[in-house]
Amino acid sequence: SKSDVVDVFNEKVAEIRGDEIDHVLLKKGSTPEAPILTTGEFLHLFESHAPPTLIRAFEQHFMIGALGQNHFLIFKLQSYENAFAGMLMWEKDIARDIGPLFAIAPMVKSIAVTSVFNDVTVKNKDARMLELTDASTTASLIYSFLDNDTLIVTDSLQSLQILIDRLTREK
């Protein structure tokens, strides 16, 4: 279930130091031979309201992990155009759909319908950011297209900068 995945994920990444990146393999079962969860299955498990065109724009495999205490998702794309348009349509629901994985988790239930993503620039990359504030904290959900093949979703501008740097270096 969604809550089981969130609990196990948070448990697995709780001990990551601030400068370390680690990823978690989500499998369809607990045996070593169990197949890895696909992007579509992950979004279905989270009862996502992502538009079907967006889901089809994603490759089968994705990465979920943490950079210190900040979490991230990295999706490989089959179609940048469909992914871009789909992300804009998904903005109204994305925080409720996958927000429990990120720093905004405590605020997900109280997200106002009027909450909107704003444009920001990080490392010369356009990004969209939803910033939520309650009495004691401010949390974000940010997504950016690294290029026409890669979408990054995270909960920190600093994490986005580091992920962009490391992924750019890898290329």
LUMVO-334666 format. One record per residue: residue number from 0; x, y, z of N, C-alpha, C, O in turn; residue in three letters. Coordinates in Angstrom, 1 decimal. Layout:
N
(NUM,(X,Y,Z),(X,Y,Z),(X,Y,Z),(X,Y,Z),"ALA")
...
***
This chain:
171
(0,(0.8,-1.2,0.0),(0.0,0.0,0.0),(0.9,1.2,0.0),(2.1,1.2,0.3),"SER")
(1,(0.3,2.3,-0.3),(1.0,3.6,-0.3),(1.6,3.9,1.0),(2.8,4.3,1.0),"LYS")
(2,(0.9,3.7,2.1),(1.5,4.0,3.4),(2.6,3.1,3.8),(3.6,3.5,4.4),"SER")
(3,(2.5,1.8,3.3),(3.6,0.9,3.6),(4.9,1.3,2.8),(6.0,1.3,3.4),"ASP")
(4,(4.7,1.7,1.6),(5.9,2.2,0.8),(6.5,3.4,1.4),(7.7,3.5,1.5),"VAL")
(5,(5.7,4.3,1.8),(6.2,5.6,2.5),(7.0,5.2,3.7),(8.0,5.7,4.0),"VAL")
(6,(6.4,4.3,4.6),(7.0,4.0,5.8),(8.4,3.3,5.6),(9.4,3.6,6.2),"ASP")
(7,(8.4,2.3,4.7),(9.6,1.6,4.4),(10.7,2.5,3.8),(11.8,2.4,4.1),"VAL")
(8,(10.2,3.3,2.9),(11.2,4.3,2.2),(11.8,5.2,3.3),(13.0,5.4,3.3),"PHE")
(9,(11.0,5.8,4.1),(11.5,6.7,5.2),(12.4,5.9,6.1),(13.4,6.5,6.6),"ASN")
(10,(12.1,4.7,6.4),(13.0,3.9,7.3),(14.3,3.6,6.6),(15.4,3.8,7.3),"GLU")
(11,(14.3,3.3,5.3),(15.6,3.0,4.6),(16.5,4.2,4.4),(17.7,4.1,4.5),"LYS")
(12,(15.9,5.4,4.3),(16.7,6.6,4.0),(17.0,7.4,5.3),(17.7,8.5,5.2),"VAL")
(13,(16.5,7.0,6.4),(16.6,7.8,7.6),(18.1,8.0,8.1),(18.4,9.0,8.7),"ALA")
(14,(18.9,7.1,7.7),(20.3,7.1,8.2),(21.3,7.7,7.2),(22.5,7.7,7.5),"GLU")
(15,(20.8,8.3,6.1),(21.7,8.8,5.1),(22.3,10.1,5.6),(21.5,11.0,6.1),"ILE")
(16,(23.6,10.3,5.5),(24.2,11.6,5.9),(23.9,12.6,4.9),(23.5,12.3,3.8),"ARG")
(17,(24.1,13.9,5.2),(23.8,15.0,4.4),(24.5,15.1,3.1),(23.9,15.7,2.1),"GLY")
(18,(25.6,14.5,2.9),(26.3,14.6,1.6),(26.2,13.3,0.8),(26.8,13.2,-0.3),"ASP")
(19,(25.5,12.3,1.3),(25.3,11.0,0.6),(24.1,11.0,-0.2),(23.0,11.5,0.2),"GLU")
(20,(24.2,10.3,-1.4),(23.0,10.0,-2.2),(22.8,8.5,-2.1),(23.7,7.7,-2.3),"ILE")
(21,(21.6,8.1,-1.9),(21.2,6.6,-1.9),(19.9,6.4,-2.6),(19.0,7.3,-2.5),"ASP")
(22,(19.8,5.3,-3.2),(18.5,5.0,-3.9),(17.9,3.8,-3.3),(18.6,2.9,-2.7),"HIS")
(23,(16.6,3.6,-3.4),(15.8,2.5,-2.9),(15.2,1.8,-4.0),(14.5,2.4,-4.9),"VAL")
(24,(15.3,0.5,-4.1),(14.7,-0.3,-5.1),(13.3,-0.8,-4.6),(13.2,-1.4,-3.5),"LEU")
(25,(12.3,-0.4,-5.2),(10.9,-0.8,-4.9),(10.6,-2.1,-5.7),(10.6,-2.0,-6.9),"LEU")
(26,(10.3,-3.2,-5.0),(10.0,-4.4,-5.7),(8.6,-4.9,-5.4),(8.0,-4.5,-4.4),"LYS")
(27,(8.1,-5.7,-6.3),(6.8,-6.3,-6.2),(6.8,-7.6,-5.4),(6.5,-8.6,-6.0),"LYS")
(28,(7.2,-7.5,-4.2),(7.4,-8.7,-3.3),(8.7,-8.5,-2.5),(9.5,-7.6,-2.7),"GLY")
(29,(8.8,-9.5,-1.6),(10.0,-9.4,-0.7),(11.1,-10.3,-1.0),(12.1,-10.3,-0.3),"SER")
(30,(11.0,-11.1,-2.1),(12.0,-12.0,-2.4),(13.1,-11.3,-3.3),(12.7,-10.3,-4.0),"THR")
(31,(14.3,-11.8,-3.3),(15.3,-11.2,-4.2),(15.0,-11.2,-5.7),(15.4,-10.4,-6.4),"PRO")
(32,(14.2,-12.2,-6.1),(13.9,-12.4,-7.5),(12.7,-11.5,-7.9),(12.3,-11.5,-9.1),"GLU")
(33,(12.0,-10.9,-6.9),(10.8,-10.1,-7.2),(11.2,-9.0,-8.2),(12.2,-8.4,-8.1),"ALA")
(34,(10.3,-8.8,-9.2),(10.6,-7.7,-10.2),(10.5,-6.3,-9.6),(9.8,-6.1,-8.6),"PRO")
(35,(11.2,-5.4,-10.2),(11.2,-4.0,-9.8),(9.9,-3.4,-10.2),(9.4,-3.6,-11.3),"ILE")
(36,(9.4,-2.5,-9.3),(8.2,-1.8,-9.6),(8.4,-0.8,-10.8),(9.4,-0.1,-10.8),"LEU")
(37,(7.5,-0.8,-11.7),(7.7,0.1,-12.9),(7.1,1.5,-12.5),(6.4,1.6,-11.5),"THR")
(38,(7.4,2.4,-13.3),(6.8,3.8,-13.1),(5.3,3.8,-13.0),(4.7,4.4,-12.1),"THR")
(39,(4.7,3.1,-14.0),(3.2,3.0,-14.0),(2.7,2.4,-12.8),(1.7,2.8,-12.2),"GLY")
(40,(3.3,1.3,-12.4),(2.8,0.6,-11.2),(3.0,1.4,-9.9),(2.2,1.4,-9.0),"GLU")
(41,(4.1,2.1,-9.9),(4.4,3.1,-8.7),(3.3,4.1,-8.7),(2.7,4.3,-7.6),"PHE")
(42,(3.0,4.8,-9.8),(2.0,5.8,-9.8),(0.6,5.2,-9.5),(-0.2,5.9,-8.8),"LEU")
(43,(0.3,4.0,-10.0),(-1.0,3.3,-9.7),(-1.1,3.0,-8.2),(-2.1,3.2,-7.5),"HIS")
(44,(0.0,2.5,-7.6),(0.1,2.2,-6.1),(-0.2,3.5,-5.3),(-0.9,3.4,-4.3),"LEU")
(45,(0.3,4.6,-5.8),(0.1,5.9,-5.0),(-1.3,6.5,-5.4),(-1.5,7.7,-5.0),"PHE")
(46,(-2.1,5.8,-6.2),(-3.4,6.3,-6.6),(-3.3,7.7,-7.2),(-4.1,8.6,-6.9),"GLU")
(47,(-2.3,7.8,-8.1),(-2.0,9.0,-8.7),(-3.1,9.5,-9.7),(-3.8,8.7,-10.3),"SER")
(48,(-3.2,10.8,-9.7),(-4.1,11.5,-10.7),(-3.4,12.0,-11.9),(-3.8,12.9,-12.6),"HIS")
(49,(-2.2,11.5,-12.1),(-1.3,11.9,-13.2),(-2.1,11.6,-14.5),(-2.7,10.5,-14.7),"ALA")
(50,(-2.1,12.5,-15.5),(-2.7,12.3,-16.8),(-2.1,11.1,-17.5),(-0.9,10.9,-17.4),"PRO")
(51,(-3.0,10.3,-18.2),(-2.4,9.1,-18.9),(-1.3,9.5,-19.9),(-0.4,8.7,-20.1),"PRO")
(52,(-1.4,10.6,-20.5),(-0.3,11.0,-21.4),(1.0,11.2,-20.7),(2.1,10.9,-21.3),"THR")
(53,(1.0,11.7,-19.5),(2.2,11.8,-18.7),(2.8,10.4,-18.3),(4.0,10.2,-18.5),"LEU")
(54,(1.9,9.5,-17.9),(2.4,8.2,-17.5),(3.0,7.5,-18.7),(4.0,6.8,-18.6),"ILE")
(55,(2.4,7.7,-19.9),(3.0,7.0,-21.1),(4.3,7.7,-21.5),(5.1,7.1,-22.2),"ARG")
(56,(4.4,9.0,-21.1),(5.7,9.7,-21.5),(6.9,9.2,-20.6),(8.0,9.5,-21.0),"ALA")
(57,(6.6,8.6,-19.5),(7.7,8.1,-18.7),(8.2,6.7,-19.2),(7.5,5.9,-19.7),"PHE")
(58,(9.5,6.5,-19.0),(10.1,5.2,-19.3),(9.6,4.2,-18.2),(9.0,4.7,-17.2),"GLU")
(59,(9.9,2.9,-18.3),(9.4,1.9,-17.4),(10.1,2.1,-16.0),(9.4,1.9,-15.0),"GLN")
(60,(11.4,2.4,-16.0),(12.1,2.4,-14.7),(12.3,3.9,-14.3),(12.5,4.8,-15.1),"HIS")
(61,(12.4,4.0,-13.0),(12.6,5.3,-12.4),(13.5,5.1,-11.2),(13.8,4.0,-10.8),"PHE")
(62,(13.9,6.2,-10.6),(14.8,6.2,-9.4),(14.1,6.9,-8.3),(13.7,8.0,-8.4),"MET")
(63,(14.1,6.3,-7.1),(13.6,7.0,-5.9),(14.8,6.9,-4.9),(15.4,5.9,-4.7),"ILE")
(64,(15.0,8.0,-4.2),(16.1,8.0,-3.3),(16.2,9.2,-2.4),(15.2,10.0,-2.3),"GLY")
(65,(17.3,9.4,-1.8),(17.5,10.5,-0.8),(18.9,11.1,-1.0),(19.8,10.4,-1.2),"ALA")
(66,(19.0,12.4,-0.8),(20.2,13.1,-0.7),(20.2,13.7,0.7),(19.6,14.7,0.9),"LEU")
(67,(20.9,13.0,1.7),(20.7,13.4,3.1),(19.3,13.2,3.5),(18.7,12.1,3.4),"GLY")
(68,(18.7,14.3,4.0),(17.3,14.2,4.5),(16.3,14.6,3.4),(15.1,14.6,3.7),"GLN")
(69,(16.7,15.0,2.2),(15.9,15.4,1.1),(15.6,14.2,0.2),(16.6,13.5,-0.2),"ASN")
(70,(14.4,14.0,-0.2),(14.1,12.9,-1.1),(13.9,13.4,-2.5),(13.7,14.5,-2.8),"HIS")
(71,(14.0,12.4,-3.4),(13.9,12.7,-4.8),(13.4,11.6,-5.6),(13.5,10.4,-5.2),"PHE")
(72,(12.8,11.9,-6.8),(12.4,10.9,-7.8),(13.0,11.4,-9.1),(13.1,12.6,-9.4),"LEU")
(73,(13.5,10.5,-9.9),(14.1,10.8,-11.2),(13.4,9.9,-12.2),(13.5,8.7,-12.1),"ILE")
(74,(12.7,10.5,-13.2),(12.0,9.8,-14.2),(12.8,10.0,-15.5),(13.1,11.1,-15.9),"PHE")
(75,(13.0,8.9,-16.3),(13.5,8.9,-17.6),(12.3,9.1,-18.5),(11.2,8.6,-18.3),"LYS")
(76,(12.4,9.9,-19.6),(11.3,10.2,-20.5),(11.4,9.6,-21.8),(12.5,9.4,-22.4),"LEU")
(77,(10.2,9.2,-22.3),(10.1,8.8,-23.7),(9.7,9.9,-24.6),(10.1,10.0,-25.8),"GLN")
(78,(8.9,10.9,-24.0),(8.4,12.0,-24.8),(8.4,13.2,-23.9),(7.6,13.4,-23.0),"SER")
(79,(9.4,14.1,-24.2),(9.5,15.4,-23.4),(8.2,16.2,-23.6),(7.7,16.7,-22.6),"TYR")
(80,(7.7,16.3,-24.8),(6.5,17.2,-25.0),(5.3,16.7,-24.2),(4.7,17.5,-23.6),"GLU")
(81,(5.1,15.4,-24.2),(4.0,14.9,-23.4),(4.2,15.0,-21.9),(3.3,15.3,-21.1),"ASN")
(82,(5.5,14.8,-21.5),(5.8,14.9,-20.1),(5.7,16.4,-19.6),(5.2,16.6,-18.5),"ALA")
(83,(6.1,17.3,-20.4),(6.0,18.7,-20.0),(4.6,19.1,-19.8),(4.2,19.7,-18.8),"PHE")
(84,(3.7,18.8,-20.8),(2.3,19.2,-20.8),(1.6,18.4,-19.6),(0.8,19.0,-18.9),"ALA")
(85,(2.0,17.2,-19.5),(1.4,16.3,-18.4),(1.7,16.8,-17.0),(0.9,16.8,-16.1),"GLY")
(86,(3.0,17.3,-16.8),(3.4,17.8,-15.5),(2.6,19.1,-15.2),(2.2,19.3,-14.0),"MET")
(87,(2.4,19.9,-16.1),(1.6,21.1,-15.9),(0.1,20.8,-15.5),(-0.4,21.4,-14.6),"LEU")
(88,(-0.4,19.7,-16.1),(-1.8,19.3,-15.8),(-1.8,18.6,-14.4),(-2.8,18.7,-13.7),"MET")
(89,(-0.7,17.9,-14.0),(-0.7,17.2,-12.8),(-0.4,18.1,-11.6),(-0.6,17.6,-10.4),"TRP")
(90,(0.0,19.3,-11.8),(0.4,20.2,-10.7),(-0.7,20.3,-9.6),(-0.4,20.4,-8.4),"GLU")
(91,(-1.9,20.3,-10.0),(-3.0,20.4,-9.0),(-3.2,19.2,-8.1),(-3.7,19.4,-7.0),"LYS")
(92,(-2.6,18.1,-8.5),(-2.8,16.9,-7.7),(-1.4,16.3,-7.2),(-1.5,15.4,-6.3),"ASP")
(93,(-0.3,16.7,-7.8),(0.9,16.0,-7.5),(1.3,16.0,-6.0),(1.8,15.0,-5.5),"ILE")
(94,(1.0,17.1,-5.3),(1.4,17.1,-3.9),(0.6,16.1,-3.1),(1.2,15.5,-2.2),"ALA")
(95,(-0.7,16.0,-3.4),(-1.5,15.0,-2.7),(-1.1,13.5,-3.1),(-1.1,12.6,-2.3),"ARG")
(96,(-0.7,13.4,-4.4),(-0.4,12.0,-4.9),(0.9,11.5,-4.4),(0.9,10.4,-3.8),"ASP")
(97,(2.0,12.2,-4.5),(3.3,11.7,-4.1),(3.9,12.5,-3.0),(5.0,12.2,-2.5),"ILE")
(98,(3.2,13.6,-2.5),(3.7,14.4,-1.4),(4.1,13.6,-0.2),(5.1,14.1,0.5),"GLY")
(99,(3.4,12.5,0.2),(3.8,11.8,1.4),(5.3,11.3,1.4),(5.8,10.9,2.4),"PRO")
(100,(5.9,11.2,0.2),(7.3,10.8,0.1),(8.3,11.9,0.5),(9.5,11.7,0.7),"LEU")
(101,(7.8,13.2,0.5),(8.6,14.3,0.6),(8.4,15.1,1.9),(7.6,14.8,2.7),"PHE")
(102,(9.2,16.2,2.0),(9.2,17.0,3.2),(7.8,17.7,3.4),(7.5,18.0,4.6),"ALA")
(103,(7.0,17.8,2.4),(5.7,18.4,2.5),(4.6,17.4,3.1),(3.5,17.8,3.3),"ILE")
(104,(5.0,16.2,3.4),(4.1,15.1,3.9),(3.2,15.6,5.0),(2.0,15.3,5.0),"ALA")
(105,(3.7,16.3,6.1),(2.8,16.7,7.2),(1.8,17.7,6.7),(0.7,17.9,7.4),"PRO")
(106,(2.0,18.4,5.6),(1.1,19.4,5.1),(0.2,19.0,4.0),(-0.7,19.8,3.6),"MET")
(107,(0.3,17.8,3.5),(-0.4,17.3,2.4),(-1.9,17.4,2.6),(-2.6,17.9,1.7),"VAL")
(108,(-2.4,17.0,3.7),(-3.9,17.1,3.9),(-4.5,18.5,4.0),(-5.7,18.6,3.8),"LYS")
(109,(-3.6,19.4,4.3),(-4.1,20.8,4.4),(-3.8,21.7,3.2),(-3.9,22.9,3.3),"SER")
(110,(-3.4,21.1,2.1),(-3.0,21.9,0.9),(-4.3,22.6,0.4),(-5.3,21.9,0.1),"ILE")
(111,(-4.2,23.9,0.2),(-5.4,24.6,-0.3),(-5.5,24.4,-1.8),(-4.5,24.2,-2.5),"ALA")
(112,(-6.7,24.5,-2.3),(-6.9,24.4,-3.8),(-6.2,25.5,-4.5),(-5.8,25.4,-5.7),"VAL")
(113,(-6.0,26.6,-3.8),(-5.4,27.8,-4.4),(-3.9,27.7,-4.5),(-3.2,28.6,-5.0),"THR")
(114,(-3.3,26.7,-3.8),(-1.8,26.5,-3.9),(-1.4,26.3,-5.3),(-1.9,25.5,-6.0),"SER")
(115,(-0.4,27.1,-5.7),(0.1,26.9,-7.1),(1.6,26.8,-7.1),(2.3,27.3,-6.2),"VAL")
(116,(2.1,26.2,-8.2),(3.5,26.1,-8.5),(4.0,27.5,-9.1),(3.2,28.1,-9.9),"PHE")
(117,(5.2,27.9,-8.7),(5.8,29.1,-9.3),(7.0,28.7,-10.1),(7.7,27.7,-9.8),"ASN")
(118,(7.4,29.6,-11.0),(8.6,29.4,-11.8),(9.8,29.8,-11.0),(9.8,30.9,-10.4),"ASP")
(119,(10.9,29.0,-11.0),(12.1,29.3,-10.4),(13.2,28.9,-11.4),(13.0,28.1,-12.3),"VAL")
(120,(14.4,29.4,-11.2),(15.6,28.9,-12.0),(16.6,28.4,-11.1),(17.0,29.0,-10.1),"THR")
(121,(17.1,27.2,-11.4),(18.1,26.5,-10.6),(19.2,26.0,-11.6),(18.9,25.2,-12.4),"VAL")
(122,(20.4,26.5,-11.4),(21.6,26.1,-12.3),(21.2,26.3,-13.7),(21.5,25.4,-14.6),"LYS")
(123,(20.6,27.4,-14.1),(20.2,27.7,-15.5),(19.2,26.7,-16.0),(19.0,26.6,-17.2),"ASN")
(124,(18.5,26.0,-15.1),(17.4,25.1,-15.5),(16.1,25.7,-15.0),(16.0,26.2,-13.8),"LYS")
(125,(15.0,25.7,-15.8),(13.7,26.1,-15.4),(13.2,25.1,-14.4),(13.3,23.9,-14.7),"ASP")
(126,(12.5,25.5,-13.4),(11.9,24.6,-12.5),(10.6,25.1,-12.0),(10.3,26.3,-12.2),"ALA")
(127,(9.7,24.3,-11.5),(8.4,24.7,-10.9),(8.4,24.3,-9.5),(8.8,23.2,-9.1),"ARG")
(128,(8.0,25.2,-8.6),(8.1,25.0,-7.1),(6.8,25.3,-6.5),(6.2,26.3,-6.7),"MET")
(129,(6.3,24.4,-5.6),(5.2,24.6,-4.7),(5.8,24.7,-3.3),(6.4,23.8,-2.8),"LEU")
(130,(5.5,25.9,-2.7),(6.1,26.2,-1.4),(4.9,26.3,-0.5),(4.0,27.0,-0.7),"GLU")
(131,(5.0,25.5,0.6),(3.9,25.4,1.6),(4.5,25.8,2.9),(5.6,25.5,3.3),"LEU")
(132,(3.7,26.6,3.7),(4.1,27.1,5.0),(3.0,26.8,6.0),(1.8,27.0,5.8),"THR")
(133,(3.4,26.3,7.2),(2.5,26.2,8.3),(3.1,27.0,9.5),(4.0,27.8,9.2),"ASP")
(134,(2.6,26.9,10.6),(3.0,27.7,11.8),(4.5,27.6,12.0),(5.1,28.6,12.5),"ALA")
(135,(5.1,26.5,11.8),(6.5,26.3,12.2),(7.5,26.0,11.1),(8.7,26.2,11.2),"SER")
(136,(7.0,25.6,9.9),(8.0,25.1,8.9),(7.5,25.6,7.5),(6.4,25.9,7.3),"THR")
(137,(8.5,25.6,6.6),(8.2,25.8,5.2),(8.8,24.6,4.4),(9.9,24.2,4.7),"THR")
(138,(8.0,24.0,3.5),(8.4,22.9,2.8),(8.1,23.1,1.3),(7.2,23.9,0.9),"ALA")
(139,(8.8,22.4,0.4),(8.7,22.6,-1.0),(8.6,21.3,-1.7),(9.0,20.2,-1.2),"SER")
(140,(8.0,21.4,-2.9),(8.0,20.3,-3.8),(8.4,20.9,-5.2),(7.7,21.9,-5.6),"LEU")
(141,(9.5,20.5,-5.8),(10.0,21.1,-6.9),(10.2,20.1,-8.0),(10.6,18.9,-7.7),"ILE")
(142,(10.0,20.5,-9.2),(10.3,19.6,-10.4),(11.0,20.4,-11.5),(10.7,21.6,-11.7),"TYR")
(143,(11.9,19.7,-12.2),(12.6,20.3,-13.2),(13.0,19.3,-14.3),(13.3,18.1,-13.9),"SER")
(144,(13.1,19.7,-15.5),(13.5,18.8,-16.6),(15.0,19.1,-16.7),(15.4,20.2,-17.1),"PHE")
(145,(15.8,18.1,-16.4),(17.3,18.3,-16.6),(17.6,18.4,-18.1),(18.4,19.3,-18.5),"LEU")
(146,(16.9,17.7,-18.9),(17.0,17.7,-20.4),(15.8,17.1,-20.9),(14.8,16.9,-20.2),"ASP")
(147,(15.8,16.8,-22.2),(14.6,16.2,-22.8),(14.4,14.7,-22.5),(13.4,14.1,-22.9),"ASN")
(148,(15.3,14.2,-21.7),(15.2,12.8,-21.3),(15.0,12.5,-19.8),(14.8,11.4,-19.4),"ASP")
(149,(15.1,13.6,-19.0),(15.1,13.4,-17.5),(14.3,14.4,-16.8),(14.4,15.6,-17.0),"THR")
(150,(13.5,13.9,-15.9),(12.7,14.8,-15.0),(13.1,14.5,-13.5),(13.1,13.3,-13.1),"LEU")
(151,(13.3,15.5,-12.8),(13.7,15.4,-11.4),(12.6,16.0,-10.5),(12.2,17.1,-10.8),"ILE")
(152,(12.2,15.3,-9.5),(11.2,15.8,-8.5),(11.9,15.7,-7.2),(12.4,14.6,-6.8),"VAL")
(153,(11.9,16.8,-6.4),(12.6,16.8,-5.1),(11.9,17.7,-4.1),(10.9,18.4,-4.5),"THR")
(154,(12.4,17.8,-2.9),(11.8,18.7,-1.9),(12.7,19.8,-1.4),(12.5,20.4,-0.4),"ASP")
(155,(13.8,20.1,-2.2),(14.8,21.1,-1.8),(15.5,21.7,-3.0),(15.9,21.0,-3.9),"SER")
(156,(15.6,23.0,-3.0),(16.3,23.7,-4.0),(17.8,23.2,-4.0),(18.4,23.0,-5.1),"LEU")
(157,(18.4,23.1,-2.9),(19.8,22.6,-2.7),(19.9,21.2,-3.3),(20.9,20.9,-4.0),"GLN")
(158,(19.0,20.3,-3.0),(19.0,19.0,-3.6),(18.9,19.0,-5.1),(19.6,18.3,-5.8),"SER")
(159,(18.0,19.8,-5.6),(17.9,19.9,-7.0),(19.2,20.4,-7.7),(19.6,19.8,-8.7),"LEU")
(160,(19.9,21.4,-7.1),(21.2,21.8,-7.6),(22.2,20.7,-7.6),(22.9,20.5,-8.6),"GLN")
(161,(22.3,20.0,-6.5),(23.3,18.9,-6.4),(22.9,17.8,-7.4),(23.9,17.3,-8.1),"ILE")
(162,(21.7,17.4,-7.5),(21.3,16.4,-8.5),(21.6,16.8,-9.9),(22.1,16.0,-10.8),"LEU")
(163,(21.3,18.1,-10.2),(21.6,18.6,-11.6),(23.1,18.5,-11.8),(23.5,18.1,-12.9),"ILE")
(164,(23.9,19.0,-10.9),(25.4,18.9,-11.0),(25.9,17.5,-11.2),(26.7,17.2,-12.1),"ASP")
(165,(25.4,16.6,-10.4),(25.9,15.2,-10.5),(25.4,14.5,-11.8),(26.2,13.8,-12.4),"ARG")
(166,(24.2,14.7,-12.2),(23.7,14.1,-13.4),(24.3,14.7,-14.6),(24.6,14.0,-15.6),"LEU")
(167,(24.6,16.0,-14.6),(25.3,16.7,-15.7),(26.7,16.1,-15.8),(27.2,15.8,-16.9),"THR")
(168,(27.4,15.9,-14.7),(28.7,15.4,-14.7),(28.8,14.0,-15.3),(29.7,13.6,-16.0),"ARG")
(169,(27.7,13.2,-14.9),(27.6,11.8,-15.4),(27.6,11.7,-16.9),(28.1,10.8,-17.6),"GLU")
(170,(26.9,12.7,-17.5),(26.7,12.7,-19.0),(28.0,13.1,-19.6),(28.1,13.2,-20.9),"LYS")
***
